[in-house]
């Protein structure tokens, strides 16, 4: 975990998903295969939700991310197509 930023990664059905949180720029985002699905800024602390869609096999799939309040060990939860997927913190 970085002091001023964090990154989580996951793979779902051949799609690479990355979640970035940056305390310096006060923003966080979710990407699928390098394409930004959603991004937001905050005013106080880096918590919140992101929502976006990606296309897989000709259909749109919902991607939902939650960054809950956690001071020591930031957490990240990702749901794709309504199912929570395993996420690994890499920074």
VEXKEZA-953174 format. One record per residue: x, y, z of N, C-alpha, C in turn. Coordinates in steps of 0.001 Angstrom, whole numbers, m for minus. Each point is the difference from the previous one (the first is absolute). Example, Ala and Ser with C-alpha at 12.3 -4.5 7.8 and 13.67 -1.06 7.14 Angstrom:
BEGIN
[[13190; m5690; 7800]; [m890; 1190; 0]; [900; 1200; 0]]
[[m350; 1050; m720]; [820; 1190; 60]; [m770; 1090; 730]]
This chain:
BEGIN
[[849; m1175; 0]; [m849; 1175; 0]; [890; 1232; 0]]
[[m275; 932; m902]; [711; 1253; m8]; [m599; 970; 1004]]
[[797; 889; 513]; [m487; 958; 983]; [m1011; 957; m611]]
[[261; 463; m1198]; [m890; 983; m621]; [m794; m549; m1178]]
[[199; m1264; m319]; [m791; m586; m1075]; [m79; m1504; 198]]
[[m1021; m587; m579]; [m186; m1447; 56]; [m483; m468; m1363]]
[[293; m1275; m294]; [m490; m581; m1241]; [m384; m1456; 268]]
[[m1142; m379; m530]; [m481; m1376; 95]; [m211; m528; m1406]]
[[220; m1301; m187]; [m183; m607; m1311]; [m789; m1290; 137]]
[[m751; m318; m1052]; [m786; m1231; m46]; [m167; m413; m1452]]
[[m262; m1263; m191]; [m306; m509; m1334]; [m1359; m675; 45]]
[[m816; 302; m993]; [m1336; m584; m102]; [m242; m393; m1446]]
[[m165; m1273; m253]; [m367; m512; m1315]; [874; 582; m1122]]
[[1309; 61; 250]; [932; 512; m1002]; [133; 1509; m46]]
[[m667; 714; 905]; [64; 1467; 67]; [817; 381; 1226]]
[[986; 887; m170]; [829; 471; 1109]; [m605; 1285; 557]]
[[m307; m9; 1284]; [m630; 1144; 664]; [987; 602; 986]]
[[138; 1333; m43]; [905; 717; 886]; [m756; 1135; 685]]
[[219; 109; 1313]; [m583; 1094; 782]; [1154; 813; 568]]
[[m14; 1308; m231]; [1028; 913; 503]; [m618; 948; 1018]]
[[729; 266; 1092]; [m389; 1019; 976]; [1224; 872; 237]]
[[m160; 1327; m86]; [1121; 916; 138]; [m375; 1122; 954]]
[[691; 60; 1144]; [m277; 1038; 997]; [510; 1369; m446]]
[[1025; 29; m840]; [563; 1283; m442]; [m985; 716; m927]]
[[m525; m735; m981]; [m945; 621; m939]; [m1443; m98; 484]]
[[m182; m691; 1141]; [m1331; m192; 598]; [m980; m604; m987]]
[[420; m1098; m591]; [m869; m656; m962]; [174; m1496; m3]]
[[m983; m676; m558]; [120; m1424; m197]; [m725; m382; m1275]]
[[418; m1145; m580]; [m546; m398; m1290]; [20; m1517; m127]]
[[m813; m489; m941]; [m4; m1416; m347]; [173; m102; m1500]]
[[867; m944; m419]; [271; m232; m1416]; [m190; m1476; m318]]
[[m381; m279; m1227]; [m77; m1368; m503]; [824; m52; m1280]]
[[1035; m815; 15]; [923; m109; m1134]; [492; 1376; m460]]
[[311; 879; 971]; [540; 1318; m298]; [m1017; 1070; m349]]
[[m1272; m351; m95]; [m1057; 977; m323]; [m688; 424; 1286]]
[[m46; 1317; 249]; [m629; 520; 1212]; [m1508; m217; m55]]
[[m518; m658; 1048]; [m1435; m232; 105]; [m686; 1072; 837]]
[[700; 491; 1041]; [m542; 1044; 868]; [1149; 597; 791]]
[[m129; 1265; 335]; [983; 675; 845]; [m699; 1101; 773]]
[[488; 243; 1218]; [m604; 1016; 869]; [1074; 677; 823]]
[[m356; 1148; 513]; [843; 730; 945]; [m743; 94; 1317]]
[[736; 234; 1062]; [m625; 192; 1307]; [591; 1217; 660]]
[[m629; 460; 1086]; [456; 1218; 654]; [740; m260; 1311]]
[[m237; m1147; 646]; [600; m220; 1306]; [851; m1272; 70]]
[[m591; m1153; m188]; [733; m1262; 73]; [m378; m889; m1177]]
[[893; m914; m353]; [m190; m814; m1197]; [m904; m1199; 176]]
[[m1280; 252; 177]; [m979; m1080; 75]; [m1123; 285; m974]]
[[m723; m1028; m376]; [m1135; 214; m879]; [m245; m1185; m901]]
[[m829; 226; m1006]; [m370; m1050; m939]; [221; 473; m1426]]
[[307; m955; m855]; [123; 243; m1433]; [m904; m998; m707]]
[[m571; 422; m1128]; [m835; m894; m788]; [267; 248; m1477]]
[[52; m1073; m740]; [202; 117; m1439]; [m473; m1252; m684]]
[[129; m7; m1311]; [m365; m1183; m770]; [1123; m328; m976]]
[[133; m1271; m280]; [933; m443; m1030]; [m760; m934; m923]]
[[517; m153; m1195]; [m646; m900; m956]; [758; m1316; m53]]
[[m737; m1093; 132]; [594; m1332; m51]; [m925; m904; m799]]
[[511; m564; m1062]; [m767; m918; m858]; [m1305; 627; m486]]
[[55; 1278; m374]; [m1156; 681; m568]; [m1039; 486; 992]]
[[284; m101; 1289]; [m962; 514; 990]; [701; 918; 991]]
[[m769; 910; 584]; [552; 909; 997]; [m36; m650; 1375]]
[[1109; 119; 714]; [153; m590; 1324]; [293; 1131; 985]]
[[m709; 17; 1118]; [198; 1022; 1028]; [1225; m313; 851]]
[[743; 1049; 306]; [1151; m93; 896]; [m240; 995; 1131]]
[[75; m479; 1236]; [m242; 833; 1174]; [1195; m136; 932]]
[[522; 1133; 480]; [1162; 25; 888]; [m360; 770; 1253]]
[[428; m517; 1148]; [m179; 710; 1267]; [1342; 114; 698]]
[[324; 1218; 432]; [1172; 249; 833]; [m530; 495; 1349]]
[[m135; m893; 984]; [m538; 398; 1296]; [1049; 724; 846]]
[[m453; 630; 1058]; [882; 704; 921]; [884; m1013; 721]]
[[1304; 140; m131]; [969; m877; 660]; [1311; 775; 102]]
[[411; 308; 1206]; [1174; 861; 173]; [1327; m734; m158]]
[[108; m1227; 474]; [1279; m699; m50]; [161; m871; m1235]]
[[m970; m795; m305]; [79; m925; m1136]; [m1164; 263; m936]]
[[195; 855; m988]; [m1102; 311; m912]; [m542; m1259; m666]]
[[m1286; m64; m136]; [m675; m1136; m619]; [m625; 442; m1314]]
[[m212; m959; m866]; [m650; 251; m1272]; [m862; m1207; m319]]
[[m1261; 238; m305]; [m915; m1062; m375]; [m479; 265; m1423]]
[[14; m1039; m830]; [m415; 131; m1397]; [m1048; m1071; m292]]
[[m1093; 438; m629]; [m1019; m932; m485]; [m122; 172; m1500]]
[[7; m1118; m694]; [m180; 8; m1446]; [m1199; m884; m310]]
[[m938; 554; m737]; [m1213; m733; m371]; [m708; m536; 1244]]
[[42; 805; 1093]; [m698; m336; 1232]; [727; m937; 943]]
[[1211; m453; m366]; [738; m943; 833]; [1318; 606; 450]]
[[278; m113; 1293]; [1262; 513; 523]; [1150; m853; m525]]
[[1082; 670; m401]; [1172; m696; m511]; [1188; 274; 910]]
[[977; m892; m34]; [1206; 153; 805]; [849; 1139; m547]]
[[483; 832; 908]; [801; 1172; m360]; [1302; m77; 795]]
[[1121; 319; m651]; [1287; 5; 652]; [573; 1410; 51]]
[[423; 421; 1193]; [639; 1301; 121]; [1447; m133; m438]]
[[398; 801; m990]; [1351; m77; m544]; [842; 1228; 329]]
[[m655; 1029; 536]; [751; 1204; 419]; [m763; 664; 1110]]
